[in-house]
Structure formats: C-alpha cells, structure tokens
C-alpha cells in the first residue's frame, strides 16, 4: 500500500500543492494505478518487439527555412510581448524556483 508520505513526496517532486483532502483521495487512486503497472510486469513479452505506437502514423516535418521579415512586422510582433522587451529580446516570467 502506498503511504500518504509517499504521495506527498511525489506531489512535491511534481510541484503540486495538494490539500490533505486531495491527498486522502489520491492515495488509493495512485496505489491502484501502481497495482495495474505491477499486473503489466507479469505479462510475457519475450517475443514482442518494442514499439512506441501501433497505428502506422508518422510525424511530418517541414524543412526550416529562413524568411526575412519587414522591420515593421518584426517591431509589431515584438511589441505584443506582455512583459516588454529587453534589448531585442522578449522578456518572460521567471520559470524556475530556488528551493
């Protein structure tokens, strides 16, 4: 059985701020998921080739092509930055936190 402390640790690693009520609900759900994974470990896959998907679909990529923008178009695009500009770079919100 999965303990509440383990769920809290997983939540902290995922940077989820869970209430005690949420932890109470998620603990048995996460334990059930891990139980299903244990069942899958019992399946004999010795003659099965590894695969990521089975539908036959494939990614379609296009070649990157450099396009020259008119300076007014560049200025208009850069002016839409909600945090403004710093030099010719778009400012964004800080993403990482220090512990």
C-alpha positions in Angstrom: 0.0 0.0 0.0 1.1 3.5 -0.8 1.6 5.8 2.2 0.5 9.4 2.4 4.1 10.5 2.9 5.0 8.9 -0.5 2.1 10.7 -2.2 3.3 14.0 -0.6 6.8 13.3 -1.9 5.6 12.6 -5.4 3.4 15.8 -5.2 6.4 17.8 -4.1 8.5 16.4 -7.0 5.7 17.4 -9.4 5.4 20.8 -7.7 1.8 20.1 -6.8 0.4 21.9 -3.7 -2.2 19.3 -2.5 -4.5 19.7 0.4 -4.9 16.9 3.0 -8.3 16.1 1.4 -6.8 15.7 -2.0 -4.0 13.5 -0.6 -6.7 11.3 1.0 -8.5 10.9 -2.3 -5.3 10.5 -4.5 -3.5 8.0 -2.3 -5.8 5.0 -3.1 -6.1 6.1 -6.7 -2.3 6.2 -7.1 -2.0 2.9 -5.4 -4.5 1.3 -7.8 -2.5 2.7 -10.8 0.7 1.2 -9.4 -1.1 -2.1 -8.9 -2.1 -2.1 -12.6 1.6 -1.5 -13.5 2.5 -4.5 -11.4 0.0 -6.6 -13.3 1.6 -5.5 -16.6 5.0 -6.6 -15.4 3.7 -10.1 -15.2 2.9 -10.3 -19.0 5.4 -12.3 -21.0 6.8 -10.0 -23.7 9.8 -12.1 -24.7 8.6 -12.4 -28.4 7.2 -8.9 -28.7 9.2 -6.2 -30.4 9.3 -2.8 -28.7 7.1 -0.2 -30.2 6.0 3.4 -29.4 2.8 3.4 -31.3 0.9 0.9 -33.5 -1.3 3.0 -35.8 1.2 3.4 -38.6 1.1 7.2 -38.2 4.3 9.1 -38.6 5.4 12.6 -37.9 5.6 15.0 -40.8 8.3 17.6 -40.7 9.0 20.5 -42.9 12.4 22.0 -43.6 13.2 25.1 -41.6 13.5 28.0 -44.0 14.8 31.4 -43.1 12.4 34.2 -44.0 13.3 37.9 -43.9 10.6 39.9 -42.2 10.0 43.5 -42.9 11.3 45.6 -40.0 7.8 47.0 -39.3 6.5 43.4 -39.0 9.3 42.5 -36.6 8.5 45.6 -34.5 4.8 44.8 -34.5 5.4 41.2 -33.4 7.8 42.1 -30.6 5.5 44.9 -29.3 3.0 42.2 -28.4 5.2 40.8 -25.6 3.2 41.2 -22.4 6.4 41.6 -20.3 8.0 44.1 -22.8 11.4 43.9 -24.3 15.0 44.0 -23.1 17.2 45.0 -26.0 15.9 42.9 -28.9 14.8 40.0 -26.6 11.4 39.3 -25.3 11.1 39.3 -21.5 9.3 36.3 -20.0 8.2 35.5 -16.5 10.7 33.5 -14.3 10.1 29.8 -14.7 12.4 28.2 -12.2 12.2 28.5 -8.4 15.1 28.0 -5.9 14.4 25.7 -3.0 
